[in-house]
């Protein structure tokens, strides 16, 4: 199955909110409280309007939405975030989406490096980033939580 990326649009608002509120997604997020829909709408509209936010929906050949992937660009560095629909987890889609999206992102922007921060307990996500070519930088604490810091650089994908 070929995975395609498309830019997120207003019609994706509710779907992304549903994905974000999945209990397993909240459990591995840095803030674990459930997200109020009204707050999500404001956040989502801000992201769509932000020219430094590259927000994509991954779809399979049947046009099913598999998940979302987002890059926040700050100068020549970017921060990546991904989540998959529950029914598509554990099938290798995560690493494929990370690899495809990261390559496309690096080729179309001035970014030199992509940072991923993954909570220690999130072994599936860690494995997906490693498989997609990210390398471990160091481990650190963010908001008192043990985190893997992984990176992918422009020369990793060229």
N, C-alpha and C positions, 0 to 999 in steps of 0.2 A: 504493500500500500504506500503510495506516494504521499508524503506529508507536504502540505503547502502552508505558507504563512500569508496572512493578510493583515492590513492595519486594522486595529480595533476601531469601532465606530460607536455612535450613540446607541445603536440597537443592541450592543453587547452588554450594556450596563447591568441588567438584572442577572444575566448568566454569570458574569464575573463576580458579582456580589454572592451568588449562590455558591460558586466555587470557593470563594474566600471564606465563607462561613461554614464550610465542611468541617466537622469536628477534628478530623485528622490534619487538615490544613492549619486550623487555629492552634492545634497542639504543637506544631513545629514552627509557628510564627513567633516573632519577638514580642508582640503584644497578643495575648491569647483571648481577650474579651471578644464576645460576639460583636459583629459590626452592624450598627443601626443603618437601615437602608437609606434614610435621608442623608446621613453623613457620607455614605458610600457614593451617592449621586454627586454630591459636591466634590468629593475627592476625585471621582472618575472624570468629571467634566474638566477639572483643573489639569489632570494628566493629559487629556485629549488636546487641551489648548496649549500645552507646554511643548515648545519646539525642541527641547532637550530630552523629551520623553518619547521613546520609540516603543510603541505598545502594539503587540501582535497577537492574533488568534491563530492557533495551529489547527488545521483541518485535515481530515483524511480525504481520500478520493471520493468518498460518498458524501462529501460536504458536512460530515459530522464534525462538531467542534471538540477537539481533544483537550485543549488547555490554552493557557495564556502565558506569554513570555514578554518581559518588559526590560528595557534598558534605560537607565537614567544617566545622561551624559553630563559630566562636569569637567570642562576643559578637554584634556586628552584622556581622561579616565572615565570608565562607565561602571555602573553597578547593575547586576542582573538579578532578576526575580522571575520565578516560574511556578506555575501550579497546574496540575492536570485534573481533568474530570475523573471522579472516582472510578468510573467503569473502564478507564484506559490505563490505570496504574499497573505497574508490575509487568509491563509487556515490552519494555525497552524504548517506548516512545519518548520518554523524558530526555535521554541522552541524545537521541536523534534530533529532537526539536532544539535542544541546547546547541548542538553542533551546527545545524543548518542556520539557525538564527544568529549565532555569534559570528559565523563567517560572513553572512550577508551584512550584518551590522558593521563589522570592522571594514568591510570593503566599501561601504557607502558613507562612512563618517570619518572624522579626523581622530577617532579614538585610537589610542595605542595599546590600551590594556583594559580588560574587563575583570572586575572583582566580583567574587561570589562569597557570601557569608552564610554558612550553613550550621545550624545547631548540631552539636555532637550526636544527639539522640537520633537525628534524621539520617540514618545510614543509607536509605534508598536514594535520597537526593545526593548525598556525598558520592555514592557509587556512580550515579548518572553523570555528574560533572566530571569525574575522573575519566570515565569512558568517553566523554565528549572532548577530551584533550586538555582539560584544566589541570594545572599542577598545584600541589599544596604549597603554600607560602609558609604559613605558621598558624599555630593555634592561639586564640586569644579569648578574652572575656568581653562580651558586649551585654550591657544591662545585666551584669552578674551571671550571664549564661555562657557556658563553654561553647566555643564556635570554631569551626574550620574556616580558614581564609584560603580560598583558591583563586588562581588567576589564569587568564588566557591572554597572550599578547599577540599583536599583529603578526609577528614572525612565526607564531605557532600555526597560523592558518594559511600562510603564503606558500 
